[in-house]
């Protein structure tokens, strides 16, 4: 968790999923209402769309990454959060989220946020602003 001793350059890391399952992807589809067949229909993803198989929703990756931010600042401390999806996340992937403090002003921290897979490839990159708890 962040506190008054936090400084620019501090890095916080969290393993957000180990061996992502198709079940988790389908559960997210149900929770979000996003039933795009790219995320649940293997024949469609392969045959119609030309992908190697189904893959996770970008917003699922963003949500899992957001867990690091909420762990650091609490749910009330997250002020802004925006990302760019850089690569697909596949069933079986293991993801690690990293937040690096880039600026501190008036109790608000700006963070650079990156999520990588088990091969070290960036699948998500973005920024967030959080208020220091307390």
C-alpha positions as CSV (number, residue, x, y, z in Angstrom):
1,X,0.0,0.0,0.0
2,X,1.1,3.5,-0.8
3,X,2.0,5.9,2.1
4,X,3.7,9.2,2.8
5,X,7.2,7.6,2.3
6,X,6.3,6.7,-1.4
7,X,8.7,8.4,-3.8
8,X,9.1,8.9,-7.6
9,X,10.6,5.8,-9.1
10,X,9.0,3.3,-6.7
11,X,7.8,0.2,-8.4
12,X,5.0,-2.0,-7.3
13,X,4.3,-5.4,-8.9
14,X,1.5,-8.0,-8.6
15,X,1.0,-11.4,-10.3
16,X,-2.7,-10.8,-11.4
17,X,-3.4,-14.2,-13.0
18,X,-1.6,-17.5,-13.3
19,X,-2.7,-19.7,-16.2
20,X,-5.8,-17.7,-17.4
21,X,-8.6,-20.2,-18.1
22,X,-11.3,-20.2,-20.8
23,X,-13.8,-20.4,-17.9
24,X,-12.5,-17.1,-16.5
25,X,-12.8,-15.5,-20.0
26,X,-16.4,-16.8,-20.4
27,X,-17.3,-15.7,-16.8
28,X,-16.1,-12.2,-17.7
29,X,-18.3,-12.2,-20.8
30,X,-21.3,-13.0,-18.6
31,X,-20.3,-10.3,-16.0
32,X,-19.7,-7.6,-18.7
33,X,-22.4,-8.6,-21.2
34,X,-19.7,-8.7,-23.9
35,X,-20.5,-11.9,-25.8
36,X,-18.3,-11.3,-28.8
37,X,-17.6,-14.8,-30.2
38,X,-13.9,-14.0,-30.5
39,X,-13.8,-14.7,-26.7
40,X,-15.8,-17.8,-26.5
41,X,-16.3,-19.6,-29.9
42,X,-13.2,-21.4,-31.0
43,X,-14.4,-22.3,-34.5
44,X,-15.4,-18.6,-35.1
45,X,-12.2,-17.2,-33.7
46,X,-10.1,-19.6,-35.9
47,X,-12.2,-20.1,-39.0
48,X,-14.0,-16.8,-39.5
49,X,-11.7,-14.3,-37.8
50,X,-8.4,-16.0,-38.5
51,X,-7.0,-16.0,-35.0
52,X,-5.2,-19.0,-33.4
53,X,-8.1,-19.4,-31.0
54,X,-10.2,-17.5,-28.5
55,X,-8.6,-14.7,-26.4
56,X,-9.4,-12.6,-23.4
57,X,-11.4,-9.3,-23.6
58,X,-9.1,-6.3,-23.4
59,X,-11.3,-5.0,-20.6
60,X,-10.7,-8.2,-18.6
61,X,-7.0,-7.5,-18.7
62,X,-7.6,-3.9,-17.7
63,X,-9.8,-5.0,-14.8
64,X,-7.3,-7.5,-13.5
65,X,-4.6,-4.9,-13.8
66,X,-6.8,-2.5,-11.9
67,X,-6.5,-4.8,-8.9
68,X,-2.9,-3.6,-8.4
69,X,-4.1,0.0,-8.3
70,X,-6.9,-0.7,-5.8
71,X,-4.5,-2.8,-3.7
72,X,-2.1,0.2,-3.6
73,X,-4.6,3.1,-3.0
74,X,-7.9,1.6,-2.0
75,X,-11.1,1.8,-4.1
76,X,-11.7,5.4,-3.1
77,X,-8.1,6.4,-4.0
78,X,-8.2,5.6,-7.7
79,X,-8.8,8.9,-9.4
80,X,-8.1,8.0,-13.1
81,X,-7.0,5.0,-15.1
82,X,-6.5,4.7,-18.8
83,X,-4.8,2.0,-20.9
84,X,-3.9,0.9,-24.4
85,X,-4.2,-2.8,-25.3
86,X,-1.0,-3.9,-26.9
87,X,-1.4,-7.6,-27.5
88,X,-3.9,-10.4,-27.1
89,X,-4.1,-12.3,-23.9
90,X,-4.6,-16.0,-24.5
91,X,-5.9,-18.9,-22.3
92,X,-2.9,-20.2,-20.4
93,X,-1.2,-16.8,-20.1
94,X,0.2,-15.7,-16.8
95,X,0.1,-11.9,-16.3
96,X,2.0,-9.5,-14.0
97,X,1.1,-5.9,-13.5
98,X,3.6,-3.2,-12.6
99,X,2.9,0.3,-11.5
100,X,5.8,2.8,-11.3
101,X,5.4,6.2,-9.6
102,X,6.2,8.9,-12.1
103,X,5.1,12.1,-10.3
104,X,3.9,13.2,-6.9
105,X,2.0,16.4,-6.2
106,X,-0.4,17.4,-3.4
107,X,-1.0,13.8,-2.2
108,X,-1.7,12.5,-5.7
109,X,0.6,10.1,-7.4
110,X,0.8,9.6,-11.2
111,X,1.7,6.1,-12.2
112,X,2.9,4.3,-15.3
113,X,1.1,1.0,-15.6
114,X,2.3,-2.0,-17.6
115,X,1.1,-5.6,-17.7
116,X,3.2,-8.3,-19.2
117,X,2.7,-12.0,-20.0
118,X,5.0,-14.9,-19.0
119,X,7.2,-14.2,-22.1
120,X,7.8,-10.6,-20.9
121,X,5.6,-9.2,-23.7
122,X,3.6,-6.0,-22.9
123,X,-0.1,-6.7,-23.3
124,X,-1.3,-3.5,-21.7
125,X,0.2,-0.1,-21.0
126,X,-1.3,3.0,-19.5
127,X,-1.4,5.5,-16.7
128,X,-3.3,6.1,-13.5
129,X,-3.6,8.7,-10.8
130,X,-4.2,7.7,-7.2
131,X,-4.5,9.6,-3.9
132,X,-2.2,8.5,-1.2
133,X,-4.4,6.7,1.4
134,X,-4.7,8.3,4.8
